[in-house]
Amino acid sequence: MNITDKNIDGGKAFDWGKTSTDYAKFRDIYPQEFYDKIIKRELCMKGQRVLDVGTGTGVLPRSMYRYGAKWTGTDISANQVEQARILSKGMDIDYYSLPTEDIDFPENSFDVITACQCFWYFNHEQVKSKFFRMLKPDGCILILYMAWLPFEDKIAGESERLVLKYSPKWSGAGETIHPIFIPDCYKEKFELVYHEEYPLKVRFTRESWNGRMKACRGIGASLTEQEISAWEKEHIKLLAEIAPSEFDILHYAAIAELKVIK
């Protein structure tokens, strides 16, 4: 499903379903420290019901399943949900293909609503009241994010420049460490009770880093097959010149917890 937003990539259409296979293979990359931060907040654990909006290939529900929460995942892309179901075989996780704006679970259904790598895609004026209604009185929204740091990591910076060569209006470039932006419309029903931003290193091979970059919005989700092929050929050549066979990419992660006000 094509998505167009004038505030993202200059309005260029993108479709995560186009890159679902690569997304499933190369974007399950969060280190244990990322999940430890969630558990330290006593969230997404046994006895809790969690709704993961914008679940993609189900990375968060699958990776945190071992902590005992009952997970439900939703995503606008049917292809992403299909991959999530395949990768979640043997796990009791429910997945639904629908936009976050169309979610309609009963009142007080969830202890936590998670949004990982996707919060900025939503129409917040529409979803804030739905989130409030679906959460229990002591529930919360947990917003999660991780991105490479192109100005501090040479390999990430060079790869990013190549993405911009093919997608000049890609707005995912130029990340620096900063808190997650929370629109003002949430202030009426939610309180920001915690946030943290921290650096971390993620291990890659040339193949897995190429796959990670290919599965980004600026390449796999928006370019034609011919453009993707040309970019990949150039990127593989670049990595052979600047990167060892295995390497760390410097990232930062961010977490924000919004508590229900009832």
C-alpha positions in Angstrom: 0.0 0.0 0.0 1.5 3.3 -1.1 1.7 6.0 1.6 2.1 9.7 0.7 2.8 12.4 3.3 4.0 15.9 2.3 6.1 15.9 5.5 8.0 12.7 4.7 10.5 12.5 1.8 9.0 15.6 0.1 5.7 13.7 -0.5 7.3 10.9 -2.4 5.2 7.7 -2.2 6.6 4.7 -0.3 5.3 1.2 0.4 6.9 -1.0 3.1 5.3 -4.0 1.4 7.7 -3.7 -1.4 10.6 -4.4 0.9 9.0 -6.9 3.3 11.4 -9.8 2.4 14.5 -7.7 3.1 12.9 -6.1 6.1 12.2 -9.5 7.6 15.8 -10.7 7.0 17.8 -7.6 7.8 15.9 -5.3 10.2 15.7 -7.5 13.3 18.8 -5.8 14.7 18.0 -4.3 18.1 20.6 -5.3 20.7 19.7 -6.7 24.1 20.3 -3.4 25.7 17.3 -2.0 23.7 15.0 -4.5 25.2 16.5 -4.3 28.7 15.5 -0.6 28.8 11.8 -1.6 28.3 12.0 -4.4 30.9 13.5 -1.9 33.4 10.4 0.2 33.0 8.4 -3.0 34.0 6.6 -2.9 30.7 5.7 -5.6 28.1 6.0 -8.3 30.7 4.0 -11.3 32.0 0.5 -10.4 32.9 0.3 -7.5 30.5 -1.6 -7.2 27.2 0.4 -5.2 24.6 -0.7 -3.7 21.3 2.2 -3.0 18.9 1.0 -0.5 16.3 3.0 -0.3 13.1 4.4 -3.7 13.9 6.0 -4.3 10.5 7.4 -7.8 10.5 6.6 -8.2 14.2 10.2 -7.6 15.4 9.1 -6.2 18.8 6.4 -8.8 19.7 8.7 -11.7 18.5 11.8 -10.4 20.3 9.9 -9.7 23.6 7.6 -12.7 23.5 9.9 -14.5 26.0 9.0 -12.0 28.7 5.5 -13.3 28.9 3.2 -10.5 27.7 0.2 -11.2 25.4 0.9 -9.4 22.2 -1.2 -8.1 19.4 0.4 -6.5 16.3 -1.2 -4.2 13.6 0.3 -2.8 10.4 -1.0 -1.0 7.4 1.0 -3.3 5.0 -0.5 -6.8 4.4 2.9 -8.0 3.2 4.6 -6.9 6.4 1.9 -8.7 8.4 2.3 -11.8 6.3 6.1 -11.9 7.1 5.3 -11.3 10.8 3.0 -14.3 10.9 5.6 -16.5 9.2 8.4 -15.4 11.6 6.1 -15.8 14.6 5.2 -19.4 14.0 4.7 -21.2 17.3 4.1 -17.9 19.2 0.7 -16.8 20.5 0.7 -13.4 18.8 -2.3 -12.0 17.0 -1.7 -9.9 13.8 -4.0 -7.6 11.9 -3.5 -5.7 8.7 -5.1 -2.3 9.0 -4.0 1.4 9.4 -3.5 2.6 13.0 -6.2 5.2 12.4 -8.7 2.3 11.8 -7.9 0.3 15.0 -11.0 -0.3 17.1 -10.3 -2.6 20.0 -12.7 -2.4 23.0 -12.1 -0.1 25.9 -9.5 -1.0 28.5 -8.0 -3.7 26.2 -4.3 -3.1 26.8 -1.8 -2.3 29.5 0.7 -0.9 27.0 0.6 0.3 23.4 4.0 0.3 21.7 5.1 2.1 18.6 8.6 1.3 17.4 10.1 3.2 14.4 6.7 4.4 13.3 5.2 7.0 15.6 5.6 9.9 13.1 3.5 8.1 10.5 0.3 8.4 12.4 -2.5 11.0 12.2 -2.1 11.9 15.9 -5.4 13.9 16.1 -7.2 10.7 15.1 -5.3 8.1 17.1 -4.7 9.8 20.5 -8.3 9.3 21.6 -8.3 5.7 20.4 -5.1 5.0 22.3 -6.6 6.5 25.4 -9.8 4.5 25.1 -8.1 1.2 24.4 -5.7 1.6 27.3 -6.5 0.6 30.9 -6.6 3.4 33.5 -2.9 2.8 34.5 -1.8 2.1 30.9 0.8 3.8 28.8 2.1 4.4 25.3 5.7 3.4 24.8 7.5 5.0 21.9 10.7 3.5 20.7 13.3 4.5 18.1 16.8 3.5 16.9 18.9 5.1 14.2 22.5 5.2 12.9 24.5 8.3 13.5 25.9 9.4 10.1 28.0 12.3 11.4 29.8 10.2 13.9 30.1 6.9 12.0 32.1 6.9 8.7 30.5 3.8 7.2 27.0 5.0 8.1 27.7 8.4 6.7 29.0 7.1 3.4 26.1 4.7 3.0 23.6 7.5 3.8 25.2 9.8 1.1 24.6 7.0 -1.4 21.0 6.7 -0.4 20.6 10.5 -0.9 22.1 10.2 -4.4 19.2 8.0 -5.4 16.5 9.6 -3.1 17.5 13.3 -2.7 14.4 14.1 -0.7 14.6 11.2 1.7 14.0 12.8 5.1 15.5 9.9 7.1 19.0 11.3 6.7 21.1 13.4 9.1 20.1 11.9 12.4 21.6 13.2 15.7 20.8 12.2 19.3 17.6 13.8 20.4 14.4 13.0 22.4 11.4 11.6 20.6 9.1 14.4 19.5 5.6 14.1 21.2 2.9 16.2 19.5 1.1 18.6 21.8 -2.3 16.9 21.2 -1.2 14.1 23.6 -0.9 16.5 26.6 -4.6 16.4 27.3 -4.8 12.7 28.0 -1.2 11.6 28.6 1.7 12.7 30.7 5.3 12.1 29.6 6.7 10.3 32.6 10.0 9.1 31.2 12.4 9.5 28.3 15.9 8.5 27.6 18.3 8.7 24.7 21.5 6.7 24.6 24.3 5.6 22.1 24.8 1.9 21.3 26.7 -0.1 18.8 25.2 -2.6 16.4 27.2 -5.4 14.7 27.0 -6.0 11.0 28.7 -7.8 8.1 28.9 -6.1 4.7 25.9 -8.3 3.6 23.7 -7.5 6.6 24.5 -3.7 6.5 23.8 -3.6 2.8 20.5 -5.4 3.5 19.7 -3.0 6.3 20.2 0.0 4.1 18.3 -1.6 1.2 15.3 -2.1 3.5 15.1 1.6 4.4 12.4 3.9 3.2 14.7 5.8 0.8 15.6 2.6 -1.2 13.6 -0.5 -1.0 10.3 1.0 0.0 10.3 3.8 -2.7 12.6 3.2 -5.6 11.9 1.1 -8.8 13.5 -2.3 -9.2 16.0 -0.9 -11.7 17.0 1.9 -9.3 17.3 -0.5 -6.4 19.6 -2.7 -8.4 21.8 0.2 -9.5 22.0 1.5 -5.9 22.8 -2.0 -4.5 25.6 -2.6 -7.0 27.2 0.8 -6.1 26.7 0.2 -2.4 28.3 -3.2 -2.4 31.3 -1.8 -4.2 31.5 1.1 -1.7 31.4 -1.3 1.3 34.2 -3.4 -0.2 36.3 -0.2 -0.3 35.6 1.3 3.1 34.4 -1.5 5.4 36.0 -4.6 6.9 34.1 -7.9 6.7 32.5 -7.3 10.1 32.1 -3.9 11.9 30.0 -2.0 14.4 27.8 0.9 13.3 27.2 3.6 16.0 23.5 4.2 16.6 21.4 5.9 19.2 18.2 4.7 20.7 15.4 6.6 22.3 12.5 5.7 24.5 9.5 7.8 25.7 6.7 6.6 28.0 3.4 8.4 28.0 1.2 7.6 31.0 -2.6 7.8 30.8 -4.3 10.6 32.7 -7.7 9.3 34.0 
